[in-house]
Every structure is written in structure tokens, then in C-alpha cells.
């Protein structure tokens, strides 16, 4: 698997590329994440990005309180994403990030695993955003391969936690991206 920090940075770059394609009338469009429209999906990623520096520095989710609850996008969602992504990327490349402990609501997570989860979330949500706005859905094949390798071991725990839907059955020759998306409960 590639350096997870590079994978995360590249996944955020891919999301940012699609985000720049969102037009004024598309913010309320539904996404494959049934709980979120486009704005809600972007808000989720920005809130997650804002947590990264804090959690890798040793703060807990509880200590963050409601700082990232509600709308964190303001009047310029693209700018909010860019600023938050820059801070998140700087945090994962900081000395000690891979060995830090992220203190999540459900328990402590080693820094490298936390960054891997962030990478996977950003990559899958890149596709969600693209699907919602009719943008380019093809994900970086190297990132897809890295995510698929990790997720093969993680998907059952994600499914048991209710974080993802049921895996959709696809033929093995459907392609790695389609199989990964189906494993996440998406319909490619």
C-alpha cells in the first residue's frame, strides 16, 4: 500500500477537483449518501477535515464539543473545503502523526489507521459527489487499489457498525472501482 498520507492528500485533491465543478443550482441535489445532499456531503468532509489537526494533536472528540456541528461551510463552501483540507494535510504530514492516537467517540485509534479511514472516506465521497453533480466518476486507479486492499480487511467491522450499507453483488470482472463502490454499499 502507498504512503497513506500521500493517498489521503490525493483523495482530497480529487474531491476538491469535483467540488470546483458544483454549480449554484446543484448544492441541494441528492447524493448516494441518503442522509446528505451535495452541501451536506461537503459539510461532512469539511467538518471531518477540521477535526484532523485537533485529533492528531491529542484532543478528544468530546473536547471538540460542538465546534464542528452544524454548518461549517459558511458562504463559500469551496473555500471552506480548501482551507480545511490544507489544515488536514499539514496535520497528517506532521512529525508523529502516524504514531499518534486519535481519541474518537468509539475509542482510541492509531494515527495511521485514522488517516487510512480518512483517506477511504474522502475517496468514496469523491465518487458520491461526482455522481450527484454528473461530474467525472472515475477515481484514481492507484487510490482505488490502495483503498480496496485496506477495505477488504475493514469492511465487515464497518458493516457491523452500520456505517455502510449492504454490499451489492457484482461479477468479479466488474472492475476494481465498481467492486470497491459495491463493497461500500454504492450502486456504481
GUROKE-462404 format. One record per residue: x, y negated, z negated of N, C-alpha, C in turn. Coordinates in steps of 0.001 Angstrom, whole numbers, padded with zeros to 6 digits, always signed. Example, Ala and Ser with C-alpha at 12.3 -4.5 7.8 and 13.67 -1.06 7.14 Angstrom:
BEGIN
+013190+005690-007800+012300+004500-007800+013200+003300-007800+012850+002250-007080+013670+001060-007140+012900-000030-007870
This chain:
BEGIN
+000852+001183+000000+000000+000000+000000+000892-001238+000000+000475-002257+000703+001237-003508+000791+001233-004245-000551+002098-005225-000697+002129-006050-001904+000722-006625-002100+000129-006317-003233-001264-006686-003462-001464-008194-003476-000444-008934-003862-000564-010395-003851-000686-010906-002422+000095-010321-001509+000001-010697-000100-001358-010311+000466-001839-009129+000098-003144-008672+000580-004242-009621+000111-004190-010018-001153-005192-010936-001703-005139-012288-000990-003942-012820-000820-003795-014104-000125-004369-014024+001287-004048-012955+001986-004532-012796+003364-006045-012613+003404-006606-011916+002425-008070-011759+002374-008736-013104+002132-008183-013900+001230-008740-015240+001005-008611-016108+002254-007497-015977+002967-007327-016724+004219-008419-016337+005217-008711-015046+005314-009752-014579+006225-011120-015116+005847-011400-015138+004552-012667-015700+004086-012732-017181+004430-011639-017890+004159-011595-019324+004453-011801-019615+005925-011233-018782+006781-011426-018954+008230-012912-018871+008577-013599-017854+008054-015039-017731+008337-015829-018851+007695-015400-019286+006508-016105-020360+005816-016120-021636+006648-015040-021892+007353-014980-023081+008211-015960-022998+009380-016504-021825+009643-017463-021649+010732-018904-021886+010301-019146-022008+008989-020505-022202+008485-021007-023579+008909-022183-023591+009497-022822-024844+009943-023831-025304+008889-024232-026558+008980-025129-027140+007981-026371-026298+007708-027005-025778+008715-028240-025032+008525-028054-023589+008088-026820-023167+007823-026568-021762+007508-026360-021463+006024-026298-022453+005193-025988-022235+003781-027053-021417+003054-028282-021444+003545-029351-020696+002877-029658-019364+003570-028858-018976+004550-029070-017694+005227-028793-016535+004272-029540-015438+004394-029269-014274+003555-027954-013612+003944-027343-012923+002996-026115-012160+003240-026408-010683+002950-025509-009797+003320-025687-008390+002944-025726-008156+001434-025275-009113+000653-025419-009052-000810-026799-009616-001136-027738-008759-001443-029136-009172-001540-029388-010272-002563-028523-010411-003537-028732-011445-004558-028257-012827-004123-027527-012913-003008-026914-014175-002627-027224-014572-001199-027491-015864-001025-027465-016438+000310-026015-016880+000564-025759-017534+001693-024379-017919+002026-023782-018795+000926-024521-019786+000473-023997-020674-000571-023717-019897-001861-024608-019003-002229-024413-018189-003430-023189-017288-003327-022967-016724-002143-021794-015877-001918-020509-016692-002056-020482-017865-001444-019302-018740-001537-019115-019183-002987-020196-019503-003662-020123-019903-005067-019513-018785-005913-019919-017550-005645-019364-016396-006364-017846-016327-006188-017381-016460-004957-015943-016352-004703-015181-017523-005327-015737-018714-005266-015078-019869-005880-015015-019695-007397-016107-019264-008004-016102-019051-009460-015068-017993-009836-015009-016931-009051-014022-015884-009299-012605-016443-009177-012366-017228-008125-011046-017847-007931-010666-018744-009109-011636-019485-009619-011359-020392-010732-010969-019633-012005-011447-018407-012129-011122-017584-013302-009712-017004-013241-009197-016795-012044-007936-016067-011883-006790-016682-012694-006489-017977-012547-005364-018528-013325-005578-018395-014832-006807-018575-015256-007108-018512-016691-006935-017093-017232-007481-016116-016504-007408-014737-016981-005989-014189-016934-005238-014535-015897-003853-014065-015819-002947-014767-016833-003418-015887-017370-002668-016596-018412-003038-016112-019813-003960-015134-019893-004278-014559-021184-005600-014965-021799-006322-015888-021174-007627-016262-021716-008626-015146-021443-009676-015114-022226-010724-014114-022039-011906-014738-021304-012740-013881-020756-013977-014354-020122-014798-015132-021142-014854-014637-022363-015613-015320-023415-015066-016723-023674-013741-016878-023631-013141-018195-023850-013465-019162-022716-013663-018611-021522-014042-019482-020402-015456-020008-020575-016264-019292-021329-017626-019723-021602-018421-019930-020320-019113-021041-020259-019954-021314-019092-019256-022223-018072-017935-022313-018162-017177-023208-017268-017362-022867-015794-017627-021602-015487-017798-021215-014087-019208-020694-013811-020134-020999-014702-021535-020641-014475-022193-021699-013606-023218-021312-012908-023969-022259-012096-023216-022619-010828-023557-023754-010275-022984-024211-009008-021614-024837-009248-020580-024175-008734-019222-024710-008850-018737-025294-007518-019644-025392-006547-019261-025865-005212-019359-027370-005041-020253-027997-005772-020431-029435-005607-020920-029780-004210-020539-030963-003741-020988-031456-002438-020163-030940-001273-019018-030320-001548-018127-029862-000481-017670-028424-000753-018513-027456-000360-018182-026055-000632-016866-025606-000004-016540-026093+001161-015296-025693+001817-014104-026174+001002-014127-027417+000587-013047-027974-000229-012957-027237-001569-014103-026948-002173-014107-026213-003443-013439-024855-003271-013737-024177-002155-013104-022889-001912-011603-023055-001717-011197-024001-000895-009772-024178-000604-008970-024470-001857-009480-025356-002702-008779-025715-003941-008719-024508-004879-009844-023811-005011-009876-022660-005915-008991-021532-005401-008981-021309-004097-008150-020247-003516-006668-020557-003714-006301-021816-003547-004908-022199-003751-004480-021916-005189-005318-022275-006137-005001-022018-007538-004915-020537-007853-005808-019746-007269-005802-018307-007498-004542-017666-006913-004185-018071-005704-002992-017512-005062-001738-017884-005850-001644-019123-006275-000490-019526-007091-000409-018678-008358-001562-018397-008960-001581-017619-010198-001125-016179-009991-001515-015556-008879-001126-014146-008684+000343-014007-008329+000938-015070-007779+002371-015031-007461+003241-015498-008635+002624-016005-009681+003389-016472-010840+004106-015294-011510+005251-015592-012078+006013-014551-012766+005152-013909-013850+005129-012600-013864+004394-011857-014875+002947-011548-014529+002458-012039-013417+001043-011826-013074+000703-010343-012913+001599-009600-012299+001315-008179-012056+001281-007367-013342+001971-007822-014358+002011-007085-015623+001155-007740-016708+000517-008839-016371-000379-009499-017326-001574-008590-017606-002356-008959-018587-003592-008248-018888-004748-009228-018726-005675-008882-017834-006878-009701-017649-007941-009180-018611-008390-010037-019484-009353-009645-020515-010771-009945-020020-011351-008906-019417-012671-009021-018806-013752-008711-019836-015001-008987-019489-016116-008708-020393-016235-007220-020699-015852-006371-019759-015977-004926-019927-014705-004271-020467-013664-005064-020707-012423-004526-021249-011201-005111-020589-010042-004699-021061-008776-005194-020543-008400-004460-019258-007881-005223-018300-007481-004684-017001-006054-005137-016718-005166-004209-016350-003804-004618-015988-003837-005611-014814-002925-006567-014835-002900-007621-013824-002919-007106-012398-002113-006099-012117-002065-005579-010748-003415-005009-010313-004093-004319-011219-005422-003772-010899-006434-004904-010712-006369-005902-011569-007266-007062-011455-007083-007729-010097-005857-007939-009690-005582-008569-008395-006079-007675-007260-005941-006376-007418-006444-005446-006403-007959-005557-006284-008639-005657-007394-010097-005818-007373-010488-007145-006717-009734-008195-007007-009990-009492-006368-009806-009401-004858-008732-008738-004442-008466-008541-003018-009626-007833-002339-010061-006720-002917-011149-005947-002314-012425-006776-002238-012726-007500-003297-013924-008336-003326-013864-009399-002229-012732-010067-002110-012585-011107-001075-012695-010511+000319-012106-009344+000540-012149-008721+001859-013572-008330+002237-014274-007657+001353-015636-007218+001662-016553-008425+001821-016391-009431+000989-017226-010627+001116-016900-011432+002371-015703-011258+002910-015390-011884+004203-016319-011320+005269-016489-010025+005258-017413-009401+006211-018851-009845+005947-019230-009906+004664-020587-010347+004312-020868-011736+004877-019907-012635+004709-020072-013996+005213-020168-014010+006732-019274-013276+007373-019291-013214+008835-020624-012670+009345-021114-011616+008735-022385-011019+009150-023523-012029+008993-023522-012762+007885-024597-013714+007609-024636-014850+008628-023481-015344+009027-023448-016525+009910-023250-016176+011376-023134-014886+011687-022881-014491+013076-021458-014768+013506-020537-014751+012557-019121-015005+012846-018380-013721+013171-017074-013814+013361-016278-012622+013693-016232-011643+012511-016719-010434+012746-016827-009442+011688-015601-008538+011570-014739-008544+012552-013575-007648+012499-012601-008163+011439-012312-007294+010492-011370-007617+009422-009972-007188+009826-008976-007760+009191-007582-007418+009427-007400-005915+009166-007021-005152+010183-006899-003695+010021-005921-003271+008923-004849-004011+008731-003897-003666+007670-004533-003841+006293-005354-004890+006143-006054-005106+004874-007118-004038+004665-007815-003681+005727-008826-002617+005634-008171-001319+005173-007025-000973+005761-006329+000263+005394-005902+000229+003922-005366-000891+003461-004949-001005+002056-006137-000897+001119-007223-001558+001471-008420-001517+000633-009004-000110+000603-009055+000544+001756-009603+001899+001830-008782+002869+000986-007472+002714+001019-006594+003590+000232-006892+003442-001260-007010+002206-001728-007302+001964-003136-008729+002384-003491-009681+002033-002627-011084+002245-002966-011474+003718-002981-010729+004546-002278-011012+005981-002306-010966+006509-003741-010097+005929-004568-009980+006331-005969-010917+005550-006892-011329+004363-006474-012088+003476-007359-013594+003501-007128-014027+003987-005967-015431+003794-005620-016416+004464-006577-016082+005617-007111-017038+006283-007998-017283+005460-009262-016231+004864-009811-016423+004035-011009-017223+002773-010669-017011+002209-009493-017805+001052-009050-019272+001441-008915-019513+002607-008331-020885+003060-008114-021562+003327-009465-020864+003992-010380-021433+004291-011692-021731+003020-012478-020920+001985-012266-021148+000709-012955-022275-000096-012306-022777+000366-011158-023865-000337-010480-023410-001562-009713-022108-001669-009462-021553-002832-008779-021788-002760-007271-021883-001540-006754-022095-001349-005318-023262-000397-005105-023831-000454-003896-024934+000429-003549-024451+001811-003168-025394+002627-002794-025072+003983-002357-024259+003941-001069-023339+004878-000958-022529+004977+000258-023414+005435+001407-023286+004765+002529-024041+005139+003713-023257+006189+004478-023929+007210+004903-023263+008269+005650-022975+007842+007073-021725+007898+007460-021308+007607+008825-020420+008737+009307-020390+008986+010598-019468+010004+011106-018018+009566+010874-017131+010519+010678-015719+010237+010406-015061+009401+011500-015572+009481+012723-014971+008730+013827-015552+007322+013964-016262+006867+012935-016891+005535+012984-015866+004411+012922-014648+004704+012540-013621+003674+012402-013426+003321+010946-012194+002954+010604-011851+002715+009202-012634+001559+008585-012845+000466+009341-013599-000658+008781-015040-000249+008508-015677+000417+009435-017063+000838+009243-017182+001789+008057-016240+002709+007930-016268+003649+006814-016063+002938+005473-015163+001958+005446-014947+001192+004217-016205+000419+003836-016797-000261+004795-018012-001029+004516-019137-000116+004034-019278+001037+004663-020304+002002+004247-020050+002495+002826-018769+002684+002478-018434+003101+001118-018845+002051+000108-018839+000793+000507-019261-000311-000358-020769-000518-000308-021479+000348+000424-022933+000240+000498-023415-000738+001552-022529-001132+002450-022897-002063+003522-023305-001286+004774-024131-001896+005591-024506-001320+006881-023718-002033+007971-022643-001388+008455-021814-002071+009458-022494-002149+010826
